[in-house]
């Protein structure tokens, strides 16, 4: 209720609409009082007046004094009208003491006639008021013109007269409110019932990829590597996940060695028959191959076997450039072991040879500063190895400038706030790129598919049986260091058994793609084989149903599924291919270009957003959505994978 400078709204006379009053020809029994236009109220009296409600009628001459007094007694009304009965004002009296009336009645006798007033009742009949107003039953009404201001709807009289209308209005409002809640509930139910596959799209993922592209272009060397755009990429993911309020988002920090070639390496055969070899054709640098500036000429020696044992290196190795055949897949040692053994045998450099330049890189699953390779390490073709060993006492020159820095980085882990924490379904992909390029396919495509899955799950607002966890790994390109840090930490705290399954997505949009499912039977740990095979079958079932051709890919340690499967956790996932070449037979099965890499921009500066195949991205993201949702909905994931 609005207040006036002359009235206090705490206690007032509320105006009431009166449709009709009994006719009268006589004045009320109370003596007429001339009402002044301005009244000085008693300081003890509480203002009790509200807006006057004016009624207009043409038969005021016939209203009776008794009827007016009866109206005052029943409805607590105060009535003011002129001697000739032409105008009347009616007020609801909420609290009006006898003392108050006496004060006002006494004051009224001292006043003069008030000015004319106008009023409106519900029946819209008009009447004018004379100058001499009377206060019925001793209640004086000072002039207070509010024009056409409506009757306050909180007054009891008004409420009583409009009771039926208010009941109907209340019912309508209640119906609207209940209906709105029902509609919201139905909308929420519809959202939660929509299949995740129908919510995920390549178009949405491309929005995230554009953001990663922008981040890479703003970094010093236009990449998203650990030392460049990785942190900004991770912050984008964190912001997206945190905004859903569906996940607990954490960062897991760890230390990593970052290897950088500060200058292009150089390799030459000095004697006999000197020859300069061609970089990236005849030889290439290998990660972690040296820490410093090297420029020397030394004899070339050949290691026995694969160099997996110290006994494979003869006494002649000391001070020489050691040639070592690349360890075959499934060998008992890694490339790192071969180089470290040569270093321990006193070699000044290691040349690892294979039929073609190997794409394999030295990996440190659990590294220490002492295990880092400190001598130059290059990959060469088998032809170069043969040329180097041709002749008596061959010598070669190696020039290399490299650096290894120990720096902190982190994983981003998002765990759903709902679900069984003893049964975790983890979905992940690495977020970092190589320093050579922005890495939009490797692995912006996989990591942003994981992000889109996480966002769509959050939009469903459902509680699944298993707890969902989404991982964005750091330092994968340095040797799966982020996923290894995570698995090793869980093992140390005896919590690895809470991860019931891990699904990995690495390179989901290769231009010349082949959809690849990991072969569960090839898992390195027998404990993971059965569960990994069941996961494989889930992907195969969806792809078969969608008539999407696919190939099986060995689980040989090329991505972040490996630390999980190696430690017995059922693992699988999807990929679209890296630098491997598509054969003519592959083309007949999967289309695309024969004799061309699946990703011609693999680990190169051209791995930009233009390198993304959206058709492939759609296939892989929707297949992933279907499988992840099915597994998350499985009541007993452990039993399902057993």
N, C-alpha and C positions, 0 to 999 in steps of 0.2 A: 504494500500500500504506500502511495507517495505521501510525502509530508508537505506542510505549508508553513510559512513563517509565522502564521497566527494560530496554527493548530498543532497539537501534539498527538500523533497517531496511536500512542499507547492505549488510550481510552477515549472512545469517540462514539458518536451516534452514526451508525451506518445507514445509508439511505436504502429504502425498500420500495419496490414497485408495487403499487396498489392498482388493481384493475378497476375497482368501483367501490364507492362508499355509499352508505344509506343516505337517502335524501333528507334534507332538513330545511325548515323555514325559520327556526329560532336559533339564537346564539347559545353557546354552551353556558352552563351554569356559572362557570368561572368568570369573574369580571374581566371585561376587555382591557387589554394593556396596549398602549401605543409602543411600537417597537422602534427604537432608534436605528439609524443606519450603521452606527458604530457603537460597540459595547465595550466597556471596560469591565473585564471579568474579575471576580474575587481571586486574590492570590492563593486562597486555599482550595478553590474549586479546580478540578481536573477537567480540561477541555474534553467534551464528550461528543463533539459534532463531527460528522463526516460530510461528504458531498451531498447536497440536497438533491433529491430526485423529484423532478417536477411532473405533476400530472395536469392534464388539460381536459376539462370537462365542461359541459354546457348546462348542467342541471345542479350546480352547487347550491342554489337557493333552497332546495328541498332536503338538504342533509340535516339530520337531527343531532342535537347535542348528545343524547343518550348513546346513539350509535357511535359517535366519535369517541366518547369516553369508554365504551365497550371495546373499541378497537385498540385504544391506548392500553387498557388493562390486559387484553389477551396477547397482543403482539409487542407490547412495550414500545409503542410508537409515540412520537411527539408530532403534533400537528400545528401548523401555523396557517391562518387564513385571514382574510379581510372581513370588515364588518358587513360588506354587501355580498360576501360569499362568492366573489368572482374567481379567486385563486386560492390554491391550497398547496402546502409543501408537507411532505410526510417523511419522517426520519425513524429509523430503527434506533431504539435506545438500548445500548448494551449494559451500561451501568450508570445510574443516575440517582444519587442519594437524595433524600428529602431535604437535607441541608443545602445541597447544591441547587435544588429547585427554588428553595426559598430565597437564596441569594440572588439568583437570576430573576425571579419574579419581582423582587424588590427593586433591583436595578432597572428592570424593564419599565416600571412606572415612571422613572425619571427621564426616559428617552423621548424621542420624537418619532414620527412615522418614518418607516423605511422606504427606500426607493423601490420601484417596480421590479419584479423578478419574472423569469420565464422558466418553465420546466417541461420535462417530457416523461410520460409514463409509458408502460409497455403497450397500452392501447392507443398511443399516439393521438390523444384528444387534447386540445389546447385550451388554456384559460389564463386570463391576465390577473395580476395581483394588485390590489389597491395599496395606498400608502400606509394604512393602519393595519398592522398585523397583530394577531392575538397569539398568545402561547397557551395552547390547551393543556390543562392539567398542570399548569405552573411551569412548563418547560419553555424557556425562551430560545428562539433560534436566531442567532445573529445572521445578518446577510453575508453570504459566502458564495460568490458566483464562480462555478466551475464550468460554465457553458454546458456542452453536451457530454461531459465526462460520464462514462457508464457506471452503473452500480457496481461497487466492489463485490466480487463473486464469493468472497469468504464470509459474508454476513449470514447469520442463521436464517433470517427471513427469506433472503434470496435463495439459499440452498433448499429451503423447504418448498418454495414455490416451483423450483426447477428440479425437484428430486427425480422425477421419472426420466427427464431428459439426461440428467447426470448418470443415472443407472445405465441407460442405453449407451451413452458416450463411454462410460467406464468399461462396459462389456466390449465395445468396439476396440478401445485401446488395448485391453487385455488380449483380445483376439489377435490384434496386429503384432503385439510384442511376442506372444507365444508363437505366432506364425513365423516371425523373424528368426527366433531362436531355432525353430524347426528347420527353416531354410538353411541357416548357418550350419546346423548339425548335418543336414543332408549334403550340403556342399563339402563339408569336411569328410563325410563318409565317402562321397564320390571321389575326392582327392586321394584318400587312402586306399580306395579300391582300384584306382587306375594302375595298370601294369607299369612297372618301371621302364620297360622297353618302349612304351608309348610316350614316356616323358623325356627320354634321352634322345638327342639328335646331334648330328654332325654340325648343324648350324649353330647350336649353343656352344659346342666345343670350339668352334672357330672364333667365337668372341674371346674366349680365354686365350687362344693361341695368338690372337692379334695383340693382346696385352703383353704376352711374352716376347713377341717380336719387337714391340716398342721398347721393352726393357733391354733387350739385347742391343738394339741400335743405340741406346743411350749409354752403354757400358764402354770402357776404354778400348777394348779390342772387339767389340760387337759380338760378344758371346755371353753365355749364362753359366760360365764355369765358376768354380769355387771362389776364385779371386776376382771375378767380374760381376756378372748379373745374377748370380745365384741368390744372394740375399734378398734382392728386390723381388725376384720370382717367388721366393718363399713367403715374403710379406704379403704379396698379392693373394696367395693361397690361404694364408692365415686369416686375412681380412674376410675373404669369402666364406670360410668355414665358421668363423666366430659370429658373423652376422646371422647365421641360422639359429643360434642358441640351442642347437640340437646336439652339439659335440663339446667335449672337453678337449681343447686343442693345446698341445704341449710341444716344446722344442727339446730335442735330445742332442746335447753337444758332445763333440769328440774331436780329437786331434788327427790331422791327416798330413802326409807328405805330398807336397805339390811339386811336380817335376816340370821344368820349363826348358825348352831349347832356346837359348839366347842368340844362337847363330846357326846357319845351315851347316850340317856336318859334311865332312869331305873324306873320301876314300880313294886311294890310288895304289896300284901295284907298282912297286919300284923296280924290282928285279926278280927273275930275268924278264925281259920284254915288258917295259913299262906301259901302263894303260890307266887312264882316268875313268873311273866308273861314274854312272849317271844317277843322281839322286832321284828317288821315288820310282826308278826303273830297275836299277841294279841293286840298290841298297836304300835303307831308310833308318831313321833313328828309332830306338825302342824306349818306351817310358822307363824311368828310373835308371837309365843307362849313363851314369856318371854324375859328378857333382863338382864342376869346376871347368877350367880351361885346359884342354889337352891338345898337344901337337907333337907327335913323335913318329919315328920309323922303327919298326921292329920285325924280327922273324915271324913267320906264320907257321903255326903247328896245328895238327889235327888231333882232336880228342878221340879216345876210344869210345865206342858205343854212343850213348846219348848224353854222357856227362852227368848222369843222375847220382853217381858215386864218385868220391874223391879218387878212387883207384882208376877212374877213366882218364885221368890226366897224368901224363908222364912227367918225369923230371924236366923234360925240355920245355914244359909249359911256362915255367918261371921266366918272366921278362919277355914273353912272346905275345903275339896276337893269336888267341885260341879260336879255332874253327870248331863249332859244335852243331851237330844235326839237331834240328828242332824235335823236341820230344813229341812222339805221336799221341793222338788222342787216346786217353786211357792209360797213359804211361804212369809210372810210379812217381814221377816228379813233374814239377812245373818249370816253365821257362826261368822263373826267378831262381829256383834251385840250381839250374844249370849254370847261370851266370855267377851265383854266389860261390858255387864249387870251383869255378874257374878262377874267381878272385882269390879264394883261399889257397889255390895252387900257385898263386903268384903271377897270373896272367896280367898283362898291361891293358888288354881290351878283349872283348868277346864278340865274335861274329857268328850269329845263329843263322844257319842256312836251311832252306826248304825249297821245294819245287818252284813256288812263287813266293813273293814277299809276304811274310806272314802278317795277318791282321791281329794276331794275338799279342797281348801286351803283358808285361810283368805285373803280377797282382800280389798284393800283400794283404792276406786275410787277417793275420794278426802280426802286425809289424812292430818293430822297435828300431831306434836309430842304428843299432848295430847290424840289422838285417838289410839295410838299404844298400843297393849296389853302388859302389863308389868308383867303378871303372867304366869307361865308355862301352856301350853295348849297342850293336847295330844288327839289323836283319839284312841278309843278302840272299840272292837266289842261288840255287844249286849250281847254275852255270858260273856265277862269279866265284863260288867256292872252288870249282874245278879249275878255273883260270888261275886263281891265287896259288893253288897247290902245284900247278904245272911248272916243272923245272926244278933245278937243284937249289936248295936253300932260298926259297922265295922270301921276299921282304915286302912290306907294305907301309904306307903312311896313313895315319888316322889324325884328323883334326875335328875337335868337337868343343862346344862351349855350352854347358848346361848348368842348371841350378836346381837344388831341392830345398824347399822351404817347409817348415812345420807350422801349420796354421790351424786355427779352430774352425769348425763348420758344424752343421746340425741337420738332423732330420726333423720333419714336421709330422706329428702323429695326431690324428683326430679320432677319439673314441666316442661312440654314441653314449648318451647319458642313460639310455635304457638298454635292456638286454642282459643276458646271463654273462657276467664277467669271467666265469670259469669255462665258458665256451665262446671263444672269440673267432670270428671270421674276419681275416685281414685281407685287404685289397691294397695293392701298391704299385708304384712305378717310380723310377728315379726322375728327379726334377732338374738335375744339373746337366750341362752340356760340356762338350770338349772345348778347349780354348780356341780351336780353329774356326768355330762358327756358332751361330745362334741356337742350333739344335732344335728346330721346330718339329721335325719328325722324330729325331733322337735326342731327348725323348719328351718334347713338348706334347706330342700327340698322345702318348701313353699316360703321362702324368695328368694332363687335362681331361682325359677320359675318366680317370680316377676321380678328379675333382667334380666333374659333372655328375658322376654316379653318386658321390657323397651329397651333393646339393639336392638331387632329386629324391634321394632317400629322406633327407631332412624335410622336404616339402610334403612328403606323404604323412609325416608325423605319426608313424606307426611304431609300435614296439615289436621287434622281431625276437624270436627265441634266442638266437645267438647275439652276442654283442658285436656290433659292426665296428671295425677299426680301419681307417684309411691312412696309408703311409706315403709320404713324399720323401724319397731317399735323397740324401746328399752324398756327394763324392762317389757315385757309382762309376763314373768315368775314370776314377783313380784306382779302381780295383774292387768294386762292390763294398767300399768301406763303410757306407752308411748302414746298409742292411746287416753287415757283419757286426757292427757296433751294437745294433739293436738286439740281434740274436744272442750275442755274447753276454750282453747285460741281463737278458732274461734267464739265460743259463746260470749266471752267477747268483741270481736271486731265486733260482729254482722255480721259475714261472713260465718256462717255455712251453710246458704242457697245456697251458691255457689257450695257446694258439692251435685251434683244431684244423685249420686249413689256411693256406696262403695262395692268393691269386695275383699274378704279376702281368703287367701290361707295359711292354717296351717296344716302341716303334709301331704305331697303329695306323699309319697312313702313308706307307711307302709308295712312291709313284708307279713303280712297275711291280706291284705287290703280288705276293702269294699269301693268303691267310694261313697262318701256321698255328697248330695246336701242339703243345709239348707232349712228348711220348713218355707217359708215366713209367713205363717199364724200364726206361733208361736212367731213372733216378739213382744217384750214387749210394744212397743208404737204403738197404732192403726194407727198413721199417717204413719208408716213405713210398715204396713202390705201389702197394695195393691202393692206398688212399689216393695217390697221384693219378693212378689209372682210372679210378672212379671219377675223379674230377675231369680227366681227359674225356671220358664218355659223356659228361654233361655238356661240354662244349661241342662235341661231335654231334650229339642229338639235336641241338639247336641249329647248327649249321646244316645238317642234313634236312631238317624240317624246312629250312629257308632256301634250300637248293643252292647253297654257297659252297663251292669246291674249296678244299683245304688240304694241307700236307702236314705230316707229323714231323716234329723237330726234336732232335735229341736234347736232353737236359744236361748239357756238358759244361755248365758253369758260366754262360755268357751274360747272365743278368741276375737280378736280385732274388729270384726264386731259389738260387743255389744255396745260400746259407741256411735256408729253411729246410730244403729237401736233404741237404747234407747232414742235418741234425734230426732227421726222422719226421719232420712235419710234412704231411701231404701237401703237395704244391703243384700248381699248373698255371696256365695263362694263355695269352694270345700274342702273336707278333705278326708283322707283315714283311719282314725281311730287311737285311742290311746291305752289305757290299757283295754278297754272293751273286753269281751270274745266273740268269734264267736261261735254261736250255730250250732247245726246240721242242722237246717233249713236254717241258713245263708249259710252254706257250700253248700247246694243243690242249692242255688241261685247264689252264688258268687264264689264258689270254695274255695280252701285253706284248712286250718286245723280247724276242729271243736274242741270246748272246749279249745281253745288257744287264747291268746290275739291277737288283730289286730297288735299291736306292742309290742312284748315281751321285747324290750329294752327301752320302754317308760320311760324317766327320769332316765336312768341308764348309767353307763360307757360304756356299749356295743352299745350305739347309735352312731356308727361310720359309715363310708362310706360303710362298709360291711352290714349295716342294711338297705340299700336302695334297694327298689324293682323298677327296671328300667321300667318294664312293666307298673306298676301303674303310675310312674312318667311321662311316655309318654302319657298315657290316660289323665291324669289330665292337663298336660301342654298344650297339643294340644286343649283340650276342652276349657281351659281358653283362649287360643289365639283366638279361633273362636268367643267366646262370647264377649271378650273385644273389638276386632276389629269391630264387628257389632255395639256394643253400641257407640263406638267412632265415627263411621260413621253416626249415626242417627242424622238427622238435628235438631230435637227438642227433646232432651232427657227427658225434663220435661214432655212434652205431651205424649211421649211414655210410661212413667212410671205412668201416671195418669189414 
